[in-house]
Amino acid sequence: MKTLFIFLTLTFFSACGVLASSSSLNSSANHEWINNPPSDTAEYFYAVGYGVTQKDAKSDALATISAKISVNVASSFSSSVSASRQGDNEEVLSNTKNEVLSKSKDIEYTDVKVEESFDDGKQWILLVEVERAILSATYERKLEKVDSQLQAEWEIFERAGFFEKLKLTASIEKYLKETDTFFALLHALNVSYDDSKYTQRYINYTKEMRKAKNELIFKINADKNSESLAALIRSQLSEQNAKFSDSNYNVLINVSTNAKEAKVNSTNETFKKLTIALRNTVIKATDKSGNIVSNVEYKTKEGSSEGFQDAISRTAKYEKKIAEIGIISFITGN
């Protein structure tokens, strides 16, 4: 009886071992896609993602697809509308390409299919499939929407006066910048994508905006509190090849600043020595006939240990704003 018991026990554990081994082999065979996902095709992208939750794993897989698309964006950028319209300006072209590459990693996906999923007890592993045609259609719709807004702005631009064109240039360039990413992505998603219906029109937009800028001749007036800001504005406009004249101008920019003095209420000796200037700055642009074409106001606070007038004259806050929105938007308020 004892011998029979030992025999049955050994048989049971032996069977368990076989089952465990069989289960392990089946697991490896059934999830071969983890180490060998399908290759991308002309119709689909594939990627495996890992994460604590299925949502995390899906996001990880889509990040991998975005990285692959970004590589294609870099190689296809030179054939896009963006490159065509800025081909004669290497610095702008380089900056645009870098911006496009950065944005191309943040792709908006729809109808993502989870082909396989597996929970290994520690994390989820997913195989996802993204259809190129669906992704392309998403960005073609985005492009059409922005292009409609762009055409509406352009109709106004064509009827506008000198400085009004400069104001509109800021918003038109924002729209064109937005399309830069769309074109690069569409070329990366579909090697046969045709953007010819936009190319010549966008090249013309760029040429006409440059021409409008070249026709502008500025004169800048400033009160005592605004002299340093006026010098900054002139410097920034000069970098964009703007022209200036005290007599033959077609745009007059008046800069005025009112300021109130304040002190810092602090126990810190350094802060107690600071003088604060609470500034209200107005930048008003008029044409030669005196018609106001833009009027923008900035309220800023600046401190200095050198006194009230020095605090008023500091331009750091203005420089930061110009870096964010550009000099044209800064003086026009657009």
TORGU-219646 format. One record per residue: residue in one letter; x, y, z of N, C-alpha, C in turn. Coordinates in steps of 0.05 Angstrom, whole numbers. Layout:
(A; (X; Y; Z); (X; Y; Z); (X; Y; Z)),
...
This chain:
(M; (17; -24; 0); (0; 0; 0); (17; 25; 0)),
(K; (38; 25; 16); (56; 48; 18); (70; 52; -9)),
(T; (78; 30; -21); (92; 31; -47); (73; 44; -68)),
(L; (47; 36; -67); (28; 47; -86); (25; 77; -82)),
(F; (24; 86; -57); (21; 114; -51); (45; 130; -62)),
(I; (69; 120; -58); (93; 134; -68); (92; 136; -98)),
(F; (83; 114; -111); (82; 114; -140); (62; 135; -151)),
(L; (38; 136; -138); (18; 156; -146); (27; 184; -142)),
(T; (41; 189; -120); (51; 216; -114); (71; 225; -135)),
(L; (90; 207; -142); (110; 214; -162); (98; 219; -189)),
(T; (77; 203; -195); (63; 206; -221); (49; 233; -222)),
(F; (37; 241; -200); (22; 267; -199); (41; 290; -203)),
(F; (64; 291; -189); (83; 313; -192); (96; 314; -219)),
(S; (100; 290; -230); (112; 288; -257); (93; 300; -277)),
(A; (67; 294; -274); (46; 305; -292); (45; 335; -290)),
(C; (47; 345; -265); (46; 374; -260); (69; 388; -275)),
(G; (93; 375; -273); (116; 386; -286); (112; 387; -316)),
(V; (100; 367; -328); (96; 366; -356); (76; 387; -364)),
(L; (55; 391; -348); (35; 411; -353); (46; 439; -352)),
(A; (63; 444; -332); (76; 470; -329); (93; 476; -353)),
(S; (109; 455; -361); (127; 459; -384); (111; 464; -409)),
(S; (89; 449; -412); (72; 453; -435); (59; 480; -436)),
(S; (50; 490; -412); (38; 517; -410); (58; 538; -418)),
(S; (83; 535; -408); (104; 555; -414); (109; 556; -444)),
(L; (110; 532; -457); (115; 531; -485); (93; 544; -501)),
(N; (67; 538; -492); (44; 550; -506); (44; 580; -503)),
(S; (51; 590; -479); (52; 619; -474); (72; 632; -493)),
(S; (95; 621; -496); (116; 632; -514); (106; 631; -543)),
(A; (94; 609; -550); (85; 607; -578); (63; 625; -585)),
(N; (43; 628; -566); (20; 644; -571); (26; 674; -571)),
(H; (48; 682; -559); (54; 710; -557); (81; 717; -571)),
(E; (85; 704; -593); (109; 709; -609); (110; 737; -619)),
(W; (86; 750; -622); (85; 778; -632); (99; 798; -614)),
(I; (104; 790; -589); (117; 808; -570); (145; 815; -579)),
(N; (160; 795; -586); (187; 799; -596); (189; 802; -626)),
(N; (168; 793; -640); (169; 795; -669); (143; 807; -680)),
(P; (138; 833; -675); (114; 846; -684); (114; 847; -715)),
(P; (90; 850; -727); (89; 852; -757); (104; 877; -766)),
(S; (115; 875; -790); (129; 898; -802); (109; 918; -812)),
(D; (116; 943; -812); (98; 964; -824); (94; 958; -853)),
(T; (71; 966; -863); (65; 962; -892); (56; 989; -903)),
(A; (49; 989; -928); (39; 1014; -941); (12; 1022; -931)),
(E; (-1; 1004; -917); (-28; 1009; -906); (-29; 1013; -876)),
(Y; (-10; 1000; -861); (-12; 1000; -832); (15; 1004; -818)),
(F; (13; 1016; -794); (36; 1017; -775); (30; 997; -753)),
(Y; (51; 984; -742); (48; 965; -720); (69; 972; -698)),
(A; (61; 967; -673); (81; 971; -651); (71; 956; -626)),
(V; (90; 948; -610); (84; 935; -585); (89; 955; -563)),
(G; (71; 956; -543); (74; 975; -521); (72; 961; -494)),
(Y; (84; 972; -474); (85; 961; -447); (75; 981; -427)),
(G; (60; 971; -407); (50; 990; -386); (36; 976; -363)),
(V; (34; 990; -341); (20; 979; -318); (-9; 974; -324)),
(T; (-21; 992; -340); (-49; 988; -348); (-49; 985; -379)),
(Q; (-72; 976; -389); (-75; 974; -418); (-73; 1001; -431)),
(K; (-83; 1022; -418); (-81; 1049; -429); (-52; 1057; -431)),
(D; (-36; 1051; -411); (-7; 1058; -411); (7; 1043; -434)),
(A; (0; 1018; -437); (13; 1002; -457); (6; 1012; -485)),
(K; (-19; 1020; -488); (-28; 1031; -514); (-13; 1057; -521)),
(S; (-10; 1074; -500); (4; 1100; -504); (33; 1094; -511)),
(D; (45; 1074; -499); (73; 1068; -504); (76; 1058; -533)),
(A; (57; 1042; -543); (59; 1032; -570); (55; 1055; -590)),
(L; (37; 1073; -584); (32; 1096; -602); (57; 1115; -603)),
(A; (70; 1117; -580); (95; 1133; -579); (116; 1122; -597)),
(T; (117; 1095; -599); (136; 1082; -617); (129; 1088; -646)),
(I; (103; 1087; -652); (95; 1093; -680); (101; 1122; -686)),
(S; (96; 1140; -668); (102; 1169; -672); (131; 1173; -678)),
(A; (149; 1158; -664); (177; 1161; -668); (185; 1151; -696)),
(K; (172; 1130; -706); (177; 1120; -733); (168; 1141; -754)),
(I; (144; 1152; -749); (134; 1173; -767); (152; 1197; -768)),
(S; (162; 1204; -744); (180; 1228; -742); (205; 1225; -760)),
(V; (215; 1200; -761); (238; 1195; -779); (231; 1200; -808)),
(N; (207; 1191; -815); (197; 1196; -843); (192; 1225; -848)),
(V; (183; 1240; -828); (178; 1269; -831); (204; 1283; -837)),
(A; (226; 1276; -823); (252; 1288; -828); (261; 1284; -856)),
(S; (257; 1260; -867); (267; 1254; -894); (249; 1266; -916)),
(S; (223; 1271; -909); (205; 1281; -930); (200; 1311; -929)),
(F; (212; 1324; -909); (207; 1353; -905); (215; 1369; -929)),
(S; (237; 1362; -942); (248; 1378; -964); (229; 1379; -988)),
(S; (210; 1360; -990); (191; 1359; -1012); (164; 1372; -1005)),
(S; (162; 1383; -981); (136; 1395; -973); (133; 1423; -982)),
(V; (108; 1433; -980); (101; 1461; -986); (118; 1480; -969)),
(S; (122; 1473; -944); (137; 1490; -925); (165; 1496; -936)),
(A; (179; 1475; -946); (206; 1478; -957); (205; 1495; -982)),
(S; (185; 1491; -998); (183; 1506; -1023); (179; 1536; -1019)),
(R; (163; 1543; -999); (157; 1572; -995); (179; 1586; -980)),
(Q; (197; 1571; -966); (218; 1584; -950); (246; 1576; -960)),
(G; (247; 1565; -984); (272; 1554; -994); (295; 1573; -996)),
(D; (289; 1599; -997); (311; 1619; -1000); (320; 1630; -973)),
(N; (309; 1620; -951); (316; 1630; -925); (325; 1606; -908)),
(E; (351; 1600; -907); (361; 1576; -894); (355; 1575; -864)),
(E; (358; 1599; -851); (354; 1600; -822); (325; 1594; -815)),
(V; (307; 1607; -829); (278; 1602; -824); (271; 1574; -830)),
(L; (282; 1563; -852); (276; 1536; -861); (285; 1516; -840)),
(S; (309; 1520; -829); (320; 1503; -808); (303; 1503; -783)),
(N; (295; 1528; -775); (278; 1531; -751); (251; 1517; -755)),
(T; (239; 1521; -779); (213; 1509; -785); (215; 1478; -784)),
(K; (237; 1467; -795); (240; 1438; -795); (242; 1427; -767)),
(N; (257; 1441; -750); (260; 1433; -722); (233; 1433; -707)),
(E; (217; 1454; -712); (191; 1457; -700); (172; 1434; -709)),
(V; (173; 1429; -735); (156; 1408; -747); (164; 1381; -735)),
(L; (189; 1375; -732); (198; 1349; -721); (189; 1346; -692)),
(S; (190; 1368; -677); (181; 1367; -650); (151; 1362; -648)),
(K; (135; 1375; -664); (106; 1372; -664); (97; 1345; -675)),
(S; (113; 1334; -693); (105; 1309; -706); (106; 1285; -686)),
(K; (118; 1289; -663); (119; 1268; -643); (93; 1268; -626)),
(D; (77; 1288; -629); (52; 1290; -614); (28; 1287; -633)),
(I; (25; 1264; -644); (5; 1258; -664); (-21; 1251; -652)),
(E; (-43; 1260; -665); (-70; 1254; -655); (-80; 1229; -669)),
(Y; (-83; 1207; -654); (-92; 1182; -666); (-122; 1177; -662)),
(T; (-134; 1164; -682); (-162; 1156; -680); (-164; 1127; -691)),
(D; (-184; 1113; -682); (-190; 1085; -691); (-165; 1067; -689)),
(V; (-152; 1069; -666); (-129; 1051; -661); (-139; 1023; -654)),
(K; (-129; 1003; -667); (-137; 975; -662); (-117; 961; -645)),
(V; (-127; 947; -624); (-110; 930; -608); (-112; 902; -619)),
(E; (-91; 893; -632); (-91; 867; -645); (-87; 844; -626)),
(E; (-69; 848; -606); (-63; 828; -586); (-58; 841; -559)),
(S; (-64; 827; -538); (-58; 837; -511); (-51; 814; -493)),
(F; (-34; 820; -473); (-25; 799; -455); (-17; 811; -428)),
(D; (-27; 800; -407); (-20; 808; -380); (-1; 787; -368)),
(D; (24; 794; -365); (43; 774; -355); (45; 773; -324)),
(G; (26; 787; -311); (26; 788; -282); (40; 812; -271)),
(K; (57; 824; -287); (72; 848; -278); (64; 873; -294)),
(Q; (57; 868; -319); (50; 890; -337); (33; 881; -360)),
(W; (20; 900; -373); (5; 894; -397); (24; 898; -421)),
(I; (20; 880; -441); (35; 882; -467); (14; 882; -489)),
(L; (15; 902; -506); (-5; 905; -527); (8; 907; -555)),
(L; (-4; 896; -575); (4; 900; -603); (-18; 917; -615)),
(V; (-11; 941; -625); (-31; 958; -637); (-26; 962; -667)),
(E; (-48; 968; -680); (-47; 973; -709); (-60; 1000; -715)),
(V; (-46; 1016; -731); (-57; 1042; -740); (-58; 1043; -770)),
(E; (-81; 1049; -780); (-85; 1051; -809); (-76; 1078; -820)),
(R; (-57; 1077; -839); (-46; 1102; -850); (-68; 1120; -862)),
(A; (-87; 1108; -876); (-108; 1123; -890); (-125; 1139; -871)),
(I; (-132; 1126; -848); (-148; 1140; -828); (-133; 1163; -816)),
(L; (-107; 1159; -810); (-90; 1180; -799); (-87; 1203; -819)),
(S; (-83; 1196; -844); (-80; 1216; -865); (-105; 1233; -867)),
(A; (-128; 1219; -867); (-154; 1233; -869); (-158; 1253; -846)),
(T; (-149; 1246; -822); (-151; 1264; -799); (-136; 1289; -804)),
(Y; (-112; 1287; -814); (-95; 1311; -818); (-102; 1326; -844)),
(E; (-115; 1313; -863); (-125; 1327; -886); (-148; 1345; -878)),
(R; (-165; 1335; -860); (-188; 1351; -850); (-177; 1375; -834)),
(K; (-157; 1371; -818); (-145; 1393; -803); (-134; 1414; -822)),
(L; (-120; 1404; -843); (-108; 1423; -862); (-129; 1439; -876)),
(E; (-151; 1426; -885); (-173; 1440; -899); (-185; 1462; -881)),
(K; (-188; 1456; -855); (-200; 1475; -837); (-182; 1500; -834)),
(V; (-156; 1495; -830); (-137; 1518; -827); (-135; 1533; -853)),
(D; (-135; 1519; -875); (-133; 1532; -901); (-156; 1550; -907)),
(S; (-180; 1542; -898); (-204; 1559; -901); (-201; 1585; -886)),
(Q; (-190; 1583; -861); (-186; 1607; -845); (-164; 1625; -858)),
(L; (-144; 1611; -869); (-122; 1626; -882); (-132; 1641; -906)),
(Q; (-149; 1629; -922); (-159; 1642; -946); (-177; 1666; -939)),
(A; (-192; 1664; -917); (-209; 1686; -908); (-192; 1710; -899)),
(E; (-170; 1704; -885); (-151; 1725; -876); (-138; 1738; -900)),
(W; (-131; 1722; -920); (-117; 1732; -944); (-135; 1751; -960)),
(E; (-161; 1746; -961); (-179; 1764; -975); (-179; 1791; -962)),
(I; (-177; 1792; -936); (-176; 1818; -921); (-149; 1831; -926)),
(F; (-128; 1815; -926); (-100; 1825; -930); (-98; 1840; -957)),
(E; (-110; 1828; -978); (-108; 1840; -1004); (-120; 1868; -1006)),
(R; (-140; 1873; -989); (-153; 1899; -989); (-142; 1919; -969)),
(A; (-123; 1910; -952); (-114; 1926; -930); (-92; 1946; -938)),
(G; (-89; 1966; -920); (-68; 1986; -924); (-41; 1976; -913)),
(F; (-21; 1994; -914); (7; 1986; -907); (9; 1972; -880)),
(F; (2; 1987; -859); (6; 1976; -832); (-14; 1954; -826)),
(E; (-39; 1956; -837); (-59; 1936; -832); (-49; 1909; -843)),
(K; (-34; 1910; -865); (-22; 1885; -876); (-2; 1873; -857)),
(L; (13; 1891; -844); (33; 1881; -825); (19; 1867; -802)),
(K; (-3; 1878; -792); (-19; 1866; -771); (-29; 1839; -779)),
(L; (-40; 1837; -804); (-51; 1812; -813); (-29; 1791; -818)),
(T; (-5; 1800; -825); (17; 1782; -830); (22; 1764; -806)),
(A; (19; 1775; -782); (24; 1759; -757); (5; 1736; -756)),
(S; (-21; 1740; -761); (-40; 1718; -759); (-38; 1699; -783)),
(I; (-32; 1709; -807); (-28; 1692; -830); (-4; 1674; -827)),
(E; (17; 1685; -816); (41; 1668; -811); (36; 1646; -790)),
(K; (18; 1652; -771); (11; 1631; -751); (-4; 1608; -765)),
(Y; (-22; 1615; -783); (-36; 1594; -798); (-17; 1578; -816)),
(L; (1; 1592; -829); (20; 1578; -847); (38; 1559; -830)),
(K; (46; 1569; -806); (63; 1553; -789); (48; 1527; -780)),
(E; (22; 1530; -776); (6; 1507; -768); (5; 1486; -791)),
(T; (3; 1496; -816); (2; 1477; -839); (29; 1463; -843)),
(D; (51; 1476; -834); (77; 1464; -838); (78; 1435; -828)),
(T; (67; 1431; -804); (67; 1404; -792); (49; 1385; -807)),
(F; (25; 1395; -816); (7; 1378; -831); (19; 1368; -856)),
(F; (32; 1385; -872); (43; 1377; -897); (65; 1356; -893)),
(A; (83; 1361; -874); (104; 1342; -868); (94; 1314; -860)),
(L; (73; 1314; -843); (61; 1289; -835); (47; 1274; -858)),
(L; (33; 1289; -874); (19; 1277; -897); (38; 1264; -917)),
(H; (61; 1278; -921); (81; 1266; -939); (93; 1241; -926)),
(A; (97; 1241; -900); (109; 1218; -886); (90; 1195; -886)),
(L; (64; 1200; -884); (44; 1179; -883); (38; 1167; -911)),
(N; (41; 1184; -931); (34; 1174; -958); (54; 1186; -978)),
(V; (72; 1169; -988); (93; 1178; -1005); (83; 1191; -1031)),
(S; (58; 1184; -1038); (47; 1196; -1063); (29; 1220; -1058)),
(Y; (29; 1230; -1033); (12; 1253; -1026); (19; 1277; -1044)),
(D; (-2; 1290; -1055); (2; 1312; -1074); (-8; 1338; -1061)),
(D; (10; 1357; -1056); (3; 1382; -1043); (4; 1405; -1063)),
(S; (3; 1399; -1089); (7; 1419; -1110); (-15; 1441; -1110)),
(K; (-38; 1434; -1100); (-60; 1454; -1100); (-55; 1476; -1079)),
(Y; (-36; 1471; -1061); (-29; 1491; -1041); (-3; 1506; -1047)),
(T; (15; 1492; -1061); (43; 1501; -1063); (45; 1530; -1074)),
(Q; (35; 1535; -1098); (39; 1561; -1110); (25; 1583; -1094)),
(R; (1; 1576; -1084); (-14; 1596; -1068); (1; 1604; -1043)),
(Y; (13; 1585; -1029); (27; 1591; -1004); (54; 1605; -1010)),
(I; (66; 1598; -1032); (91; 1613; -1040); (84; 1642; -1046)),
(N; (61; 1646; -1059); (52; 1673; -1065); (46; 1689; -1039)),
(Y; (33; 1675; -1020); (27; 1689; -995); (53; 1699; -982)),
(T; (73; 1681; -981); (98; 1688; -968); (112; 1712; -983)),
(K; (112; 1711; -1009); (124; 1733; -1025); (110; 1759; -1020)),
(E; (83; 1759; -1020); (68; 1783; -1017); (71; 1795; -989)),
(M; (73; 1778; -969); (77; 1788; -941); (105; 1800; -939)),
(R; (125; 1789; -951); (152; 1800; -950); (152; 1827; -965)),
(K; (138; 1829; -987); (136; 1854; -1002); (122; 1875; -985)),
(A; (101; 1868; -971); (87; 1887; -954); (105; 1898; -932)),
(K; (121; 1880; -920); (140; 1888; -899); (161; 1908; -911)),
(N; (170; 1902; -935); (190; 1919; -948); (180; 1947; -955)),
(E; (153; 1949; -958); (141; 1975; -965); (137; 1993; -941)),
(L; (140; 1982; -918); (135; 1997; -893); (160; 2014; -886)),
(I; (156; 2039; -879); (177; 2056; -870); (168; 2068; -843)),
(F; (183; 2063; -822); (175; 2070; -795); (188; 2096; -785)),
(K; (173; 2109; -768); (184; 2130; -751); (175; 2123; -722)),
(I; (193; 2124; -703); (186; 2118; -675); (190; 2142; -657)),
(N; (169; 2150; -643); (170; 2171; -623); (166; 2159; -596)),
(A; (180; 2169; -576); (177; 2158; -549); (180; 2180; -528)),
(D; (165; 2178; -505); (170; 2197; -483); (194; 2187; -467)),
(K; (202; 2203; -447); (226; 2196; -432); (225; 2168; -419)),
(N; (201; 2161; -409); (198; 2135; -396); (200; 2111; -415)),
(S; (197; 2117; -441); (196; 2095; -461); (220; 2094; -480)),
(E; (240; 2110; -474); (263; 2111; -493); (277; 2084; -496)),
(S; (281; 2070; -474); (294; 2044; -476); (277; 2024; -491)),
(L; (251; 2025; -487); (233; 2007; -501); (233; 2013; -531)),
(A; (232; 2039; -538); (233; 2048; -566); (258; 2038; -580)),
(A; (281; 2039; -565); (306; 2029; -576); (304; 1999; -581)),
(L; (291; 1985; -563); (288; 1956; -566); (270; 1950; -590)),
(I; (248; 1964; -593); (230; 1960; -616); (245; 1965; -642)),
(R; (260; 1987; -643); (276; 1993; -668); (296; 1971; -674)),
(S; (309; 1961; -654); (329; 1940; -657); (316; 1914; -668)),
(Q; (293; 1907; -657); (278; 1883; -665); (268; 1885; -693)),
(L; (257; 1909; -700); (248; 1913; -728); (271; 1913; -748)),
(S; (294; 1924; -740); (317; 1925; -757); (327; 1897; -764)),
(E; (324; 1878; -745); (331; 1850; -750); (314; 1838; -771)),
(Q; (290; 1850; -776); (273; 1840; -797); (275; 1858; -822)),
(N; (297; 1873; -823); (303; 1890; -846); (283; 1913; -850)),
(A; (271; 1923; -829); (253; 1945; -830); (269; 1971; -837)),
(K; (255; 1990; -850); (267; 2015; -857); (255; 2038; -840)),
(F; (271; 2058; -835); (263; 2081; -818); (269; 2107; -831)),
(S; (251; 2126; -825); (256; 2154; -835); (240; 2173; -818)),
(D; (251; 2196; -812); (237; 2216; -796); (219; 2234; -813)),
(S; (220; 2231; -840); (203; 2247; -857); (187; 2231; -877)),
(N; (200; 2211; -890); (186; 2196; -910); (175; 2169; -900)),
(Y; (162; 2170; -877); (151; 2146; -865); (122; 2142; -873)),
(N; (112; 2117; -871); (83; 2113; -875); (71; 2100; -850)),
(V; (87; 2095; -830); (77; 2086; -804); (91; 2100; -781)),
(L; (76; 2113; -764); (87; 2127; -741); (80; 2111; -716)),
(I; (100; 2103; -701); (96; 2089; -676); (102; 2107; -652)),
(N; (82; 2112; -636); (85; 2128; -611); (84; 2110; -587)),
(V; (105; 2112; -571); (107; 2095; -546); (107; 2114; -522)),
(S; (88; 2109; -504); (86; 2125; -480); (83; 2107; -455)),
(T; (95; 2115; -433); (94; 2099; -409); (88; 2117; -384)),
(N; (67; 2110; -370); (62; 2122; -344); (70; 2102; -322)),
(A; (82; 2112; -301); (91; 2094; -280); (86; 2104; -252)),
(K; (81; 2086; -234); (77; 2093; -205); (99; 2079; -190)),
(E; (109; 2093; -169); (131; 2081; -153); (119; 2065; -129)),
(A; (132; 2043; -123); (124; 2027; -101); (149; 2015; -88)),
(K; (145; 2006; -63); (167; 1993; -48); (158; 1965; -40)),
(V; (178; 1948; -36); (173; 1921; -28); (171; 1919; 2)),
(N; (149; 1908; 12); (145; 1905; 41); (157; 1878; 49)),
(S; (182; 1879; 58); (196; 1854; 64); (217; 1858; 87)),
(T; (222; 1837; 101); (243; 1838; 122); (271; 1833; 110)),
(N; (271; 1824; 85); (296; 1818; 71); (309; 1845; 63)),
(E; (333; 1849; 71); (347; 1875; 66); (350; 1880; 36)),
(T; (356; 1860; 21); (360; 1863; -8); (334; 1873; -21)),
(F; (312; 1859; -14); (286; 1867; -26); (277; 1894; -16)),
(K; (283; 1901; 8); (275; 1927; 19); (288; 1950; 4)),
(K; (311; 1945; -8); (325; 1966; -23); (314; 1970; -52)),
(L; (297; 1951; -60); (286; 1953; -87); (265; 1974; -90)),
(T; (266; 1989; -112); (244; 2007; -120); (229; 1994; -143)),
(I; (202; 1993; -140); (185; 1981; -160); (172; 2002; -177)),
(A; (172; 1997; -203); (158; 2014; -222); (134; 1999; -233)),
(L; (110; 2009; -227); (86; 1997; -238); (80; 2012; -264)),
(R; (85; 1999; -287); (84; 2013; -312); (59; 2007; -329)),
(N; (49; 2028; -342); (27; 2025; -361); (37; 2036; -387)),
(T; (44; 2019; -406); (56; 2027; -432); (36; 2024; -454)),
(V; (34; 2045; -471); (16; 2044; -494); (33; 2047; -519)),
(I; (29; 2029; -539); (42; 2031; -565); (21; 2036; -585)),
(K; (21; 2060; -596); (0; 2068; -616); (13; 2072; -643)),
(A; (1; 2060; -663); (11; 2063; -691); (-9; 2078; -707)),
(T; (0; 2098; -723); (-17; 2113; -741); (-5; 2115; -768)),
(D; (-22; 2119; -788); (-11; 2123; -815); (-3; 2152; -818)),
(K; (7; 2160; -841); (17; 2188; -844); (-5; 2208; -843)),
(S; (-30; 2199; -847); (-53; 2218; -845); (-63; 2220; -817)),
(G; (-51; 2206; -799); (-59; 2207; -771); (-81; 2187; -762)),
(N; (-89; 2169; -780); (-109; 2149; -773); (-96; 2127; -756)),
(I; (-109; 2122; -734); (-98; 2101; -715); (-103; 2073; -728)),
(V; (-81; 2058; -731); (-83; 2032; -743); (-79; 2009; -723)),
(S; (-68; 2016; -700); (-66; 1997; -678); (-61; 2011; -652)),
(N; (-70; 1999; -630); (-66; 2011; -604); (-65; 1989; -583)),
(V; (-41; 1984; -572); (-38; 1962; -553); (-27; 1972; -527)),
(E; (-36; 1960; -505); (-27; 1968; -478); (-15; 1945; -463)),
(Y; (7; 1951; -449); (21; 1931; -432); (24; 1942; -404)),
(K; (15; 1926; -385); (19; 1933; -356); (40; 1914; -345)),
(T; (62; 1926; -336); (84; 1910; -326); (94; 1921; -299)),
(K; (109; 1905; -285); (121; 1913; -260); (151; 1906; -261)),
(E; (168; 1925; -255); (197; 1921; -256); (210; 1933; -231)),
(G; (230; 1920; -221); (244; 1929; -197); (273; 1935; -202)),
(S; (284; 1954; -186); (312; 1961; -189); (323; 1971; -162)),
(S; (348; 1965; -157); (361; 1976; -133); (374; 2003; -139)),
(E; (372; 2011; -165); (385; 2036; -174); (365; 2059; -175)),
(G; (341; 2055; -167); (322; 2077; -166); (298; 2074; -185)),
(F; (279; 2092; -182); (254; 2091; -196); (258; 2093; -227)),
(Q; (274; 2112; -236); (277; 2116; -265); (290; 2092; -278)),
(D; (309; 2080; -263); (322; 2056; -274); (303; 2033; -276)),
(A; (285; 2030; -257); (264; 2009; -258); (246; 2013; -282)),
(I; (238; 2039; -287); (221; 2045; -310); (235; 2037; -336)),
(S; (261; 2041; -338); (276; 2038; -363); (282; 2009; -369)),
(R; (280; 1991; -350); (287; 1963; -355); (269; 1950; -375)),
(T; (280; 1934; -392); (265; 1922; -415); (262; 1892; -414)),
(A; (270; 1879; -392); (270; 1850; -391); (242; 1838; -396)),
(K; (221; 1850; -384); (194; 1840; -388); (185; 1843; -417)),
(Y; (192; 1865; -429); (185; 1869; -457); (200; 1849; -475)),
(E; (225; 1845; -469); (241; 1826; -485); (229; 1798; -484)),
(K; (220; 1790; -460); (208; 1764; -456); (182; 1761; -473)),
(K; (166; 1782; -473); (141; 1782; -488); (147; 1781; -518)),
(I; (166; 1796; -527); (173; 1795; -556); (183; 1768; -564)),
(A; (199; 1755; -546); (209; 1728; -552); (186; 1708; -555)),
(E; (164; 1713; -540); (141; 1694; -540); (124; 1698; -565)),
(I; (119; 1724; -573); (99; 1729; -594); (110; 1741; -619)),
(G; (135; 1751; -618); (147; 1764; -641); (143; 1794; -640)),
(I; (160; 1809; -653); (159; 1838; -652); (134; 1849; -666)),
(I; (126; 1837; -688); (102; 1847; -702); (77; 1845; -685)),
(S; (73; 1822; -672); (50; 1819; -655); (53; 1837; -630)),
(F; (77; 1842; -621); (82; 1859; -598); (73; 1888; -603)),
(I; (79; 1898; -627); (72; 1927; -632); (44; 1930; -643)),
(T; (32; 1908; -653); (5; 1910; -664); (-17; 1899; -646)),
(G; (-8; 1882; -627); (-28; 1870; -609); (-42; 1846; -620)),
(N; (-34; 1838; -644); (-47; 1814; -657); (-35; 1788; -646)),
